[in-house]
């Protein structure tokens, strides 16, 4: 499969994330699908590292997701293995054997137990993943572990991504510098449900596994769970967080600790930036779109309506064509199955009122609205006038590029 042109929404530069004490990594070429590029990531964590995660709620989850689900209650991590090019999903008994063997190789390479190994896979569904490809590769990778540069692991987990995704935060807690680094991959099959495509966040903050889990579960909702590229939830969605505990501060062991709010906000900032980068790398994307719904009966209803608008192929193709077709937004609100009143509904594109009270707005300006649609970052707002509920879902447009990429994905 040929590489696709870099998204026009790609960042102009990538952050040079700092080393985090307690974690090192190496990338390797195992030739799982791609030739002449890294496709395996091995991360090693010092003893005492805590782990948390949120995983896809797909009923057809991958073997690696099942493996993580079994190991997360232990709350401890020593290693992470990620491969791209093969999702090891819908692979039956072979998939289970593959993850067990991969974990065995990793545990041997890192001198730990398989209960402390986490796995993630991304790529084609339904193709058996021969774990033999990792034999020797993980042993060799373990001999050259390094704390930087973080762009290397970000590159190794890419599939149809056109750029690596990195984000970081440095904050001060009790006068001590605390770091959070995150990487992610995702471009298509993006409509996360409890997690993202693949994302890994590492911090040196000492955090108990249960507090880390609570913060991750909370902050995924308005970051990764509020994006959609194509309405399709992956079999492999995995978001894992690891805390090495090396920062010299008192451990964070309760959500009642005021520091939980400070650390949680920084964690959210990293998750949110990674989520937005994923939307900006949506397959074939040329525009980033924020869909706001306000005045719904409650927040959950607002979210479902926003998702209906953001997922609509008709809305997304109109945006791709820079067509101010607000009638398609009306359609999406109406089909969402949520409380809505046609005659109270108002729609804005940016600050421009285009429809209200059951008809086109009297102040509607076609030229101004068409000019607005030429921008790279757009906002659509639907005001329902029914209550206090509000939500925002982030998406991208739907172009011919999406069909091109997905039409030849397995070739």
N, C-alpha and C positions, 0 to 999 in steps of 0.2 A: 504494500500500500504506500503510495507516494505521500510525502509530507505535504501538509496543506499550508497555504499562505498564512502568515501570522495575522491574527485578528487585528483589524484597524483600531480596536479598543484596548489593545495591549498597553501596559505601562511602558513609559519611555526608558525606565531603568528599574533595576531590582535592588531591594535593600540588602546590604551586607550584614547579615544577622551575626551577632556576637556568639562566641563559644559559650556553652552552658556547662558548668562543671557537673560531672556525673553522667554525661552522655557523649558517645562517640559513634561514628558511623563510617561505612564504606559502601561504594556502589560497584556493581560488576555487570559484565555481559554474559548472560546465560543462553542467549539465542532462543528464547522461548517463542517469540514471534518475529521481533524486529532484529535486523542485522545491523552491525556496526553502531549500536547505541546501547547505553546502559539500560538494563531492564530488571535489575534486582537491587534492593536496598537492604542492608543489614544494619540495624541500630543496636548498640549495646549500652545497657544502663548499669550503673553501680548498684551494689546491694543496698536495699532499703528504699528503692524507688517504688512509689505507689502508682497505681493505674486506675483509670476510669474510662468508660466508653459509652457511646450510644450507637446502636446498630440498626440496620434496615428492619422495617416491620413487614417487608415483602414476605409472602407465604412461600416464595421460591428462593429462599436465601442460599448463599453460596456456602461451600464447605468451610472456607476461612471464617465467615461470619459465625457459623455454628461453633467453630473452635474458640473464637474470642468470647462468645456468649458463655461457654463452659468455663473459661479461665478468669473472666472478669470478677466473679464473686471473691476470688482469692485476693484481689486488690494489690498484687505485687507483680513487678515486671523486671526482667533482666535482658530481654531481647525482643526485637521486632523484625520480621522478615516481610517485605513487600515485593510483589512482582507485578510487572505490567505485561500486557499482551495476551493473557489468558485469565479469565475470571474464576476458573475452577468452580463453576456453578452449573447445576443440573448435570452432574457427572457421577451420581450414584455412589456405589461402594468404592469405585476408583478414586473419587474425590476425597472420601474420608481417609483412605489409605495414603493419598498424596499429602494431606495436611499433617498426618501423624508422622510420616517419614521426613517431611520438611522440618517439623518441630524437633524431631530426633537429631537431624543434622545440625540445626541451630543450637540446641542445648549442648551438644558435644563441642561445637566450636566455641561456645561462650562459657562452658563449664557451669551449667545450671540445670534446673529441672524443666521438663516440657511444660509444666504448669505455669512457668514464668515467661513463656514464649508467646508472643502475639503474632498473628498472621493476617495479611490482607492481600487480595488479588484483584486485578482489574483487567478487563479485556473481553475477548469473545466468550460467550456463554455456550456451554454444551460440548466444549472440546476438552478431553481429559488432559490434565496437567501432569506431565511426567516428572515426579519429584527427583528422579535420577539426575535431572539437569542441575539440581542444586548441590549434588554430591561433589565435594572438593571445592566448589565455588564459595560456599559459606566458610569453610575452613580457611581458604586463602584470603577471603575478605576480612576475616577476623584478625589476620596478621598485620593489617594496614589501617586499622581504625583511626579516625582523626576527628577532632572537634569542629572543624570548619573545612571548606566553605559550605554553607547550607544550601546553596543553589544546586549542588550536585545531587543530594537526595531528592530535591524538588523535581529535577529533570528525570531522574530514574523512574519515577512513578507515573510519568505522562503516558497517555495513549493517544487519543485524537486531539489532546491539548495542543495549542499552538505556542504557548509560553508557560514557563514554570511559575508557580504561585507560592509566594512567601509573604509572611507578615510577622512583625515582632513588636514587643512592647517592653520598655524598661520603666519600672516604677520604684518608688521608695517606700519601704515599709519598716517602721521602727528605726529610721535612719540608715537602713541597709538597702543597697541596690538589688532589686529582684528582677529577673529576666523571664520573658515568655517568648518562645519562638514557635512558629507554626508553618507547616507546608500543606498543600492540598493539590489534588488533581480532579479535574472534572470539566467536561465540555458538552457532552450529550448524555442522554438518559438521565436527565437531571430534574427530579421533583422530589427532593429528599423527604423522608418520613421517619423522623426520630434521629436522623444523622445525615451526613453528607456522603458524597461519592467516596473519596478516600481523603482523610485529613488527619494529621498527626501534630499534636501540640505538646511541647515540652517546656517545663519550667524548673527552676532551681528552688522555688518556694517549698518549704516543708509543709505539705498538706496531707491530711489523712485521706484515705481512699474514699470514705463515705462523703466527706465534704467536697472533694474534687468531683465526685459523681454528681452530687446535688447541684453544684455550680455549672457543670457541663450540661446537664439535662435542662436546667433553667435557661441558659444563654444560647442553646442551640435553637430555641424556638423562634427568636427574632433575628437569627442570622441564617444558618443553613436551611432551617425549615421554612424560611420565608423567601426562598428563591425557587424559580422554575425556568427551565429552558424549553422543555418539550412535554411536560406533564408526566413523564415516565420515571417511576421510582425504580432505582437499580436493585438488582439482587445482591449487590455487594457493598451497599452503603456502609461505611465504617468511619467513625470519628473516635479516635483514641487520644487520651491525655495522660501524660506521664509527669510525675513530680519527683525530681531526684533528691530534693530536700537539702541541697548543699548550701543554700543561702543561710547566713548566720543569724537567723531570727527564730523566735519561739514558734514551734509548729502551730499551724492553723488546724484546730481540731473540732471547731464548733461553728455552725452558721450564725450563732449569736455573737461571735467575736466580731467587733466592728471592722477588723481588717478583712473579713470575708467579703464585705461590700466593695472595698477598694480593689482587692485582688480580682474579684468577680467582674468588675467593670473593665479592667485591663484585659481579662480573658475574653470578654464579649467583644472588645474592640478588635482583637486579633481574629476571632471567629468571623466577625462581620466583614472585615476586609477580605479575608479568604473567600467568603461567600460571594461578595461583589465581584472579585476577580474571576470567579467561576462563571458568573453571568456574562461578564465582559468577554469571556472566551467561549461563549455558547457557539455551538457549531454553526458557522456561516454568519454569525452575528455582525451587524454594523451599527446597532443602536442599543443602549442600555435604557431600560424603562422602569420607572417606579410607579406602581399602581396603588393609589391610595383610596381607601373606602372609609367614609366617615358618616356618622349619623345612623348607623345600623342599630338593630335591637340590642346587640351585645358584640363583644370583640370577636367571639368565635364565628358569629354570622358574618361580620365584616370580613374576616379572613377568607371564608369560603367564597364570598362574592368577589373579593380581590383576586383569588386564585382562579375563579371562572373567567375573569377578564384576562388575566395574565396568560392563561393556558389556551385561550381561544386562537385557533389558527387564522381565523378571519381578522381578528384584531391585530395579530402579529404580522400578517402579510400586508395589511394596510399601513402599518408603521414602516415596514420595509420599503413600501412604495411611496413613503412620505405623503400619504393620503389622509387627510383629516376626517376620516369616516367615523364620526362619533356614533352613527347609527349602530355600528357593530358593538360598541360599548353598551348601548341600550340593550341590545340582544343578549349580551353576556350577563348583564345584571338580571334580566328577566328569566334566563334559563337556570340560574344558580340554585333554584329551589329554596331560596331564603326569603324572609319577609321583605317586601319592597312595594312601593306605591308609585306607579308610573307618573302620577301627577305631582308628586313631591320630589321626584328625582331631578338632580342638577348635575351636569357634567362639565368639567374644566380640562382643557389641555394647557398645562402650565398655569398661568394666571388668566387665561382666556376662557370666559364663559361661552360654551357652545350650545348648551341645551338646558332647559328648565321648564317646570310646570307642564310637562307632557308635550313639549314642542321645541323647535329651534329657538334659541334665545334671540330676543329682539336686538341685542347688541352684537350678535354673531358677525364676525369679520372674516370672510373666507381667505382673503389675502394674508392677513396677519396670522391666521391659524396655519395656513400652508407654509408660511415662512418659518413658523415655530417648529413644524414637523421636520425641517431640514437639519435640526440640531442632532448631536451625538448622544446627548443625555436628555431624556424626556420624562415628563410626569403626566399621568392621567389621574384625575380625581373624580370619584363618584360620590355625591352627597345624597344620602337617602332620606334625611329628615324624619327619622323614626325614633332615634334614641341617641345614646352616648357611645355606641360601639365603634371602634376604629381599628384599622389594620393596614399594613403596607406589605405588598409582595413585589419582589424585584424580578424582572425578566428581561428578555431581549427580543429582537424582531426575528421573523422567520423568512429566510431568503432561499434562493436556489442553492446556495452553498450547503445548506443543511441536507438537502436531497443528495447532492453530489457526494458528500462525506459518508452518509449512511447507506447510499446505494452500493458503494464498493467496499464497505467496512471489512468484510471477510476475505476480500480478494487480495 
